[in-house]
Amino acid sequence: MTLRPLLLLLGVALGSLGGCAEADEGEVVLEFWAMGAEGEKVQPLIERFEAEHPGIRVEVQQQPWTSVHEKLLTAFAGRSTPDVSQFGNTWVAEMQALGALEDLTPYVHRSEAVDEGDYFGGIWDTNVIDGRLWGVPWYVDTRILFYRTDLFAEAGYDAMPTTWDGWLEAMRAVQAVQPDGGYPILLPVNEFEPPLILGLNTAELLRDGGRYGNFASPAFREAFAFYVGLYREGLAPATSGTEISNLYQEFDRGRFASTITGPWNIGEFQRRLTEHPDDWGTAPIPGPTAGTPGVSVAGGASLVIFEASEHKAEAWELVEFLSRPEVQIEFNRLTGDLPPRASAWEASGLADDRYARAFFEQLGRVRPTPKIPEQERIAQTIRTYGEAAARGQMTIDEALAALDADVDRILEKRRWLLDREAEG
Amino acid sequence: MSTVTHTDEDLATTLGPPAAPVSAPRRTDPGRTDPGRGWRPSLPESAASRAALFFIAPSLLVIGAFFFLPVAAALALSLTDFDLYALADPGTARFVGLKNYVELAGDPDFWQALRNTAYFVVVGGPLSVAVSLGAALLVSSKLTRWKGLWRTVFFAPVVTTLVAVAVVWRYLYNAEYGLLNSALGAVGIEGVDWLGDPAWAMPAIIGLAVWKNFGYNMIIFVAGLAGVPEELYEAAELDGAGWWARFRHITVPELAPTFLFVGVITMIGYFQLFAEPYVMTEGGPLRATVSVVYLMYEEGFKWWNLGYASAVAFVLFALMMVGTLIQLRLQRSDP
């Protein structure tokens, strides 16, 4: 009696599962997951692709960035991954460890459209694990300095210094010319990128082949102390991004004179700085010393093909299409995302753009975060202790010791697996 | 209805079905001497229980398959280190005994989540019940007009989608442009960064949760209030009892069973705090709004540490169990 409606439900569920991927005779349907703005704006390119490939229909599924990571893992566990997906390149290691991704190395070897030499090396590298390629960069992302050129000029700096010492001096000088209560730099304490980027400049984040955290090392401590010092000295406010309701207004008013952020803000600054529309610029991250140019984090999104896909050849055609320089230029116009290929930068004039130029320069000096599945969690842990130290709840050494302890605990399983592998 | 019928009914229930216990044949069972259990159905016991089993079997099967089995599986999972690697290759899951529970006991994140949840339950729960009772009294009052309208209005937040509500509340709580801070500013109080300040984020979440949920308990209280005999108030009023005395000595004791139900349901619900911080603060600032369920979600679905997450789930279950038992005991000992 109770079972009958249940069985009925089950039948309906199974029936709908079967009906999911129905298509016309001979037509291949690709399921393509794209996130946020990309998912919204990629449609015109998809239509062009479909016009070129009459046998293929692409279903774009728009996913929110905040939950897509969980969704991908759940999809893998439930064996319902899409054919192609946009993919934060820091997730590649995780999904590769799961065996969820298709090895793209042979595809690229055969391909004429995807030419490794044309891509930014540091970005390409984020997709390479154990010498195999698991994703093709779709757009690139890194973090650089955005700053009020007029305030820096008033303080005596016509260009952003290139060393940390010079940078610190410049910030102190800027604070003197800022309106009262102003901060020379805004580094929201809820973002993991600033401490991570500074750390990438001086240290390896992990040691012993990714077995242990390397955060209490003098090399990482130098970067961490620099980061925390900005708050202790009052050069940066110890606030989270959610506390600032309108970054652009604060920038316009001169309350903040610089920040470390990503390429999407070029468009935002152009649109939303109304009082000082021309008094801002971008600059690469300064380096710890004069001999070591600053590096930033290799971010962005790749296109991956899932191992479980039944239409890998067609999926690769889509990846190739989206990797064409002229399509990438079009994509940049639609979204503002920066292309991963140097030829696209040059052909579109982006490389000479007043604001994008600094990104071009920085993209030549980007470093990937450790390519292990635990990286996302490690980055969050860095943020947690960075915030605690910035807010003055822990000393630098306490925070770093705790960070190491947490990261070592996160890596316990990895150590066990590596040791087991080593034993054969 | 008059006082007389009321007493009649009472009398009838106390007497119970006449004579049945005595006339039924008493089975000689040395283990059972309880005089109250004399009544037996006319079927032999084995046949009766077989029939009963037959009738409840479908439900038992369903409950077994969809409740007990998953719970047992989760309990087993909590004794392993099932994680992302095990998702790829189940062979890498290790049996770790109680290690997850031991680690949990030493995990500052867990204690923080527990403190946050306790804060939410201890402050938010009673506040929510008090607001519900207040609203119920208002909409039940003889002086209130358009009772149906008010009930609907107060109940509306319960049936709205939390995510939509949270978006609006985020605007209300906005430090600079929010309605709440503007209102405070109008009376000369300096505003607070509600969702950005670790000290104020939880009160802000409690505010939203109480507003969102009080309507449900209000309806239960309204039903409870309708059951309080009017003549008790009349009698008390004749004896010169004021509003507070009537509330204290009639309303509260008469509502005792309602209080128990509302208290337990609210506590269980509030222990499971999740959606509010998920949409409002993502657990921040400084993890001030991470609840136990949020921690479980993070461990389970963000980091895919299913073993550890299952341990969190069982600890939460134990805590809620203890909380419920304490409430039952407290309310039973109440006069």
HADDOCK unambig.tbl for C-alpha pairs under 7 A between the chains (distance, minus, plus):
assign (segid A and resid 2 and name CA) (segid B and resid 58 and name CA) 6.19 0.50 0.50
assign (segid A and resid 2 and name CA) (segid B and resid 59 and name CA) 6.72 0.50 0.50
assign (segid A and resid 3 and name CA) (segid B and resid 58 and name CA) 6.68 0.50 0.50
assign (segid A and resid 70 and name CA) (segid B and resid 301 and name CA) 5.84 0.50 0.50
assign (segid A and resid 70 and name CA) (segid B and resid 302 and name CA) 5.75 0.50 0.50
assign (segid A and resid 98 and name CA) (segid B and resid 85 and name CA) 6.68 0.50 0.50
assign (segid A and resid 98 and name CA) (segid B and resid 87 and name CA) 6.96 0.50 0.50
assign (segid A and resid 98 and name CA) (segid B and resid 88 and name CA) 4.49 0.50 0.50
assign (segid A and resid 99 and name CA) (segid B and resid 88 and name CA) 6.58 0.50 0.50
assign (segid A and resid 240 and name CA) (segid B and resid 196 and name CA) 6.85 0.50 0.50
assign (segid A and resid 242 and name CA) (segid B and resid 196 and name CA) 6.17 0.50 0.50
assign (segid A and resid 243 and name CA) (segid B and resid 193 and name CA) 6.86 0.50 0.50
assign (segid A and resid 243 and name CA) (segid B and resid 196 and name CA) 4.99 0.50 0.50
